[in-house]
Amino acid sequence: MPLTPLVYWAQRHEDIYLRVELTDAQDIDVHVHENILQFKAQGHGAKGQHDYEFSLEFLSPVKPEVIHRSTQRQVSITVKKGQHGWWERLTLKERKPVFLAPDFDRWLDESDAEMEIREKDEKKNRLKASRHKEEEGFISLKTAFLFVYNLVQFLGFSWIFVNMTVRLFIFGQDSLYDTFHTISDVMFFCQILAAVEVLNAAFGVVHSGVIPTLIQVVGRNFVLFIIFGSLEEMHNRPVVFFVFYLWSAIEIVRYPFYMLGCFNTEWKTLTWLRYTIWIPLYPLGVLAEAVAVIQSIPIFDETKLFSIPLPKALGTSISFSFVLYIYLVLMFLGLLINFRHLYKQRKRRFRTKKRKAN
Ligand SMILES: CCCCCCCCCCCCC/C=C/C(=O)SCCNC(=O)CCNC(=O)[C@H](O)C(C)(C)COP(=O)(O)OP(=O)(O)OC[C@H]1O[C@@H](n2cnc3c(N)ncnc32)[C@H](O)[C@@H]1OP(=O)(O)O
């Protein structure tokens, strides 16, 4: 004959807690059907090692899911109330079953339980507020970082653009021949710093595409460091002027646009310029870069700079110009990828704005 274990109970507004006094309980079967909880298990209870069972018909509807956890000392059961509220007793029958007693370890009266809920809510709110503060702190740190980065780039490229324009007015055509000597240090600085943009895109600091940013930074730095930087013969070629002028012309628009974006502000003319002037400037920029690469090919052939040595049996070496021919093809592909990307960004930007205006 199965025996009945001692059962202790307590409640909260949402849950019923039952604690069954059975040690080393095994083969536990506990479920709720038609608002009646049925419990069966084997274990060591008040009458020694036996099969124990009990059933309880609840006062009000409960949810059918039952959570139970068995430890060496007891079986804990949690049943969810069908509706949030306080019950005056546990069972439908007014007479309390003899095996049932209040669980004074968990027992709370209604007002204490409400207090517990309030404390829990307050704790949750405090946690939320502190998380919110942390997020705000991170956002403001990110905004400050981006703002300073954009400002430095803007100042750098403005200096380049203004300096080249003033020199063009003062020295006319002659200024085209010494751009590298007057501008290259600042350009080196700005373009090395631009590597930050690839990291920003890669780590999700900004929503830029990683590939287009990488193509732009690698593409420009290739021209700047390999074609211009390493060949003295290229330093006084007018092509340097055109490349630097086209690069800086776009950047003195792009960076202030980003700076305003850091504060969720925009200036319509600037936004329009940022998403429009690349249409003529990008192909012109890539064309100027291609001219620079083509002009450098005979110099690399002649000087054998960066040529790749081959085993004696195959010949002397492969000229770096071979890499440059491949690079010219890549340039064309890079132009296509970035042109498509910028076109999409433009469409997205103006489509969103139109929708907002409607
Ligand atoms: C794998 C490597 C292979 C290498 C192969 C090499 C081949 C090389 C071939 C190509 C060579 C090209 C060399 C370049 C030449 C020139 O530059 S010519 C001159 C003209 N150039 C241009 O017009 C290009 C200018 N550059 C750009 O527009 C960008 O750098 C971009 C990467 C091409 C595209 O910009 P992207 O960032 O994706 O779009 P945005 O709309 O501007 O930004 C998206 C959102 O992110 C925010 N954001 C981005 N950066 C910042 C920032 N620094 N600070 C703050 N916020 C930023 C931006 O505000 C946008 O936000 P939302 O509006 O909220 O979306």
Ligand as a Chemical Component Dictionary entry (heavy atoms), coordinates in Angstrom:
data_LIG
# 
_chem_comp.id                   LIG 
_chem_comp.type                 NON-POLYMER 
_chem_comp.pdbx_formal_charge   0 
_chem_comp.three_letter_code    LIG 
# 
loop_
_chem_comp_atom.comp_id 
_chem_comp_atom.atom_id 
_chem_comp_atom.alt_atom_id 
_chem_comp_atom.type_symbol 
_chem_comp_atom.charge 
_chem_comp_atom.model_Cartn_x 
_chem_comp_atom.model_Cartn_y 
_chem_comp_atom.model_Cartn_z 
_chem_comp_atom.pdbx_ordinal 
LIG C1  C1  C 0 40.750 43.239 -50.396 1  
LIG C2  C2  C 0 41.665 44.342 -50.765 2  
LIG C3  C3  C 0 41.901 44.360 -52.250 3  
LIG C4  C4  C 0 42.585 45.606 -52.662 4  
LIG C5  C5  C 0 42.442 45.792 -54.082 5  
LIG C6  C6  C 0 42.784 47.146 -54.432 6  
LIG C7  C7  C 0 41.996 47.632 -55.549 7  
LIG C8  C8  C 0 41.799 49.087 -55.377 8  
LIG C9  C9  C 0 40.905 49.628 -56.352 9  
LIG C10 C10 C 0 40.117 50.840 -55.902 10 
LIG C11 C11 C 0 40.921 51.968 -55.523 11 
LIG C12 C12 C 0 40.094 53.076 -54.972 12 
LIG C13 C13 C 0 40.949 54.067 -54.317 13 
LIG C14 C14 C 0 40.183 55.267 -53.910 14 
LIG C15 C15 C 0 40.086 56.302 -54.692 15 
LIG C16 C16 C 0 39.355 57.467 -54.249 16 
LIG O1  O1  O 0 39.034 57.711 -53.115 17 
LIG S1  S1  S 0 38.980 58.528 -55.460 18 
LIG C17 C17 C 0 38.184 59.893 -54.733 19 
LIG C18 C18 C 0 36.711 59.719 -54.553 20 
LIG N1  N1  N 0 36.444 58.739 -53.554 21 
LIG C19 C19 C 0 35.239 58.488 -53.086 22 
LIG O2  O2  O 0 34.262 59.086 -53.486 23 
LIG C20 C20 C 0 35.111 57.415 -52.013 24 
LIG C21 C21 C 0 34.949 57.982 -50.668 25 
LIG N2  N2  N 0 34.843 56.919 -49.686 26 
LIG C22 C22 C 0 33.716 56.477 -49.177 27 
LIG O3  O3  O 0 32.631 56.946 -49.468 28 
LIG C23 C23 C 0 33.764 55.372 -48.129 29 
LIG O4  O4  O 0 35.015 55.336 -47.631 30 
LIG C24 C24 C 0 33.285 53.993 -48.604 31 
LIG C25 C25 C 0 33.932 52.913 -47.807 32 
LIG C26 C26 C 0 33.620 53.770 -50.073 33 
LIG C27 C27 C 0 31.774 53.866 -48.402 34 
LIG O5  O5  O 0 31.271 54.462 -47.323 35 
LIG P1  P1  P 0 30.368 53.774 -46.177 36 
LIG O6  O6  O 0 31.050 54.122 -44.920 37 
LIG O7  O7  O 0 30.079 52.337 -46.404 38 
LIG O8  O8  O 0 29.006 54.487 -46.336 39 
LIG P2  P2  P 0 28.401 55.621 -45.466 40 
LIG O9  O9  O 0 26.989 55.771 -45.928 41 
LIG O10 O10 O 0 29.200 56.842 -45.522 42 
LIG O11 O11 O 0 28.417 55.090 -43.949 43 
LIG C28 C28 C 0 27.549 54.084 -43.456 44 
LIG C29 C29 C 0 27.075 54.470 -42.058 45 
LIG O12 O12 O 0 28.167 54.458 -41.145 46 
LIG C30 C30 C 0 28.352 55.766 -40.602 47 
LIG N3  N3  N 0 29.783 56.048 -40.546 48 
LIG C31 C31 C 0 30.725 55.556 -41.378 49 
LIG N4  N4  N 0 31.921 56.033 -41.034 50 
LIG C32 C32 C 0 31.742 56.845 -39.974 51 
LIG C33 C33 C 0 32.615 57.633 -39.164 52 
LIG N5  N5  N 0 33.930 57.686 -39.420 53 
LIG N6  N6  N 0 32.073 58.345 -38.162 54 
LIG C34 C34 C 0 30.748 58.318 -37.892 55 
LIG N7  N7  N 0 29.869 57.582 -38.610 56 
LIG C35 C35 C 0 30.362 56.861 -39.641 57 
LIG C36 C36 C 0 27.658 56.714 -41.545 58 
LIG O13 O13 O 0 27.237 57.874 -40.928 59 
LIG C37 C37 C 0 26.490 55.879 -42.011 60 
LIG O14 O14 O 0 25.511 55.881 -40.972 61 
LIG P3  P3  P 0 23.957 55.817 -41.299 62 
LIG O15 O15 O 0 23.663 57.004 -42.183 63 
LIG O16 O16 O 0 23.301 55.899 -39.963 64 
LIG O17 O17 O 0 23.728 54.521 -42.013 65 
# 
loop_
_chem_comp_bond.comp_id 
_chem_comp_bond.atom_id_1 
_chem_comp_bond.atom_id_2 
_chem_comp_bond.value_order 
_chem_comp_bond.pdbx_ordinal 
LIG C1  C2  SING 1  
LIG C2  C3  SING 2  
LIG C3  C4  SING 3  
LIG C4  C5  SING 4  
LIG C5  C6  SING 5  
LIG C6  C7  SING 6  
LIG C7  C8  SING 7  
LIG C8  C9  SING 8  
LIG C9  C10 SING 9  
LIG C10 C11 SING 10 
LIG C11 C12 SING 11 
LIG C12 C13 SING 12 
LIG C13 C14 SING 13 
LIG C14 C15 DOUB 14 
LIG C15 C16 SING 15 
LIG C16 O1  DOUB 16 
LIG C16 S1  SING 17 
LIG S1  C17 SING 18 
LIG C17 C18 SING 19 
LIG C18 N1  SING 20 
LIG N1  C19 SING 21 
LIG C19 O2  DOUB 22 
LIG C19 C20 SING 23 
LIG C20 C21 SING 24 
LIG C21 N2  SING 25 
LIG N2  C22 SING 26 
LIG C22 O3  DOUB 27 
LIG C22 C23 SING 28 
LIG C23 O4  SING 29 
LIG C23 C24 SING 30 
LIG C24 C25 SING 31 
LIG C24 C26 SING 32 
LIG C24 C27 SING 33 
LIG C27 O5  SING 34 
LIG O5  P1  SING 35 
LIG P1  O6  DOUB 36 
LIG P1  O7  SING 37 
LIG P1  O8  SING 38 
LIG O8  P2  SING 39 
LIG P2  O9  DOUB 40 
LIG P2  O10 SING 41 
LIG P2  O11 SING 42 
LIG O11 C28 SING 43 
LIG C28 C29 SING 44 
LIG C29 O12 SING 45 
LIG C29 C37 SING 46 
LIG O12 C30 SING 47 
LIG C30 N3  SING 48 
LIG C30 C36 SING 49 
LIG N3  C31 SING 50 
LIG N3  C35 SING 51 
LIG C31 N4  DOUB 52 
LIG N4  C32 SING 53 
LIG C32 C33 SING 54 
LIG C32 C35 DOUB 55 
LIG C33 N5  SING 56 
LIG C33 N6  DOUB 57 
LIG N6  C34 SING 58 
LIG C34 N7  DOUB 59 
LIG N7  C35 SING 60 
LIG C36 O13 SING 61 
LIG C36 C37 SING 62 
LIG C37 O14 SING 63 
LIG O14 P3  SING 64 
LIG P3  O15 DOUB 65 
LIG P3  O16 SING 66 
LIG P3  O17 SING 67 
# 
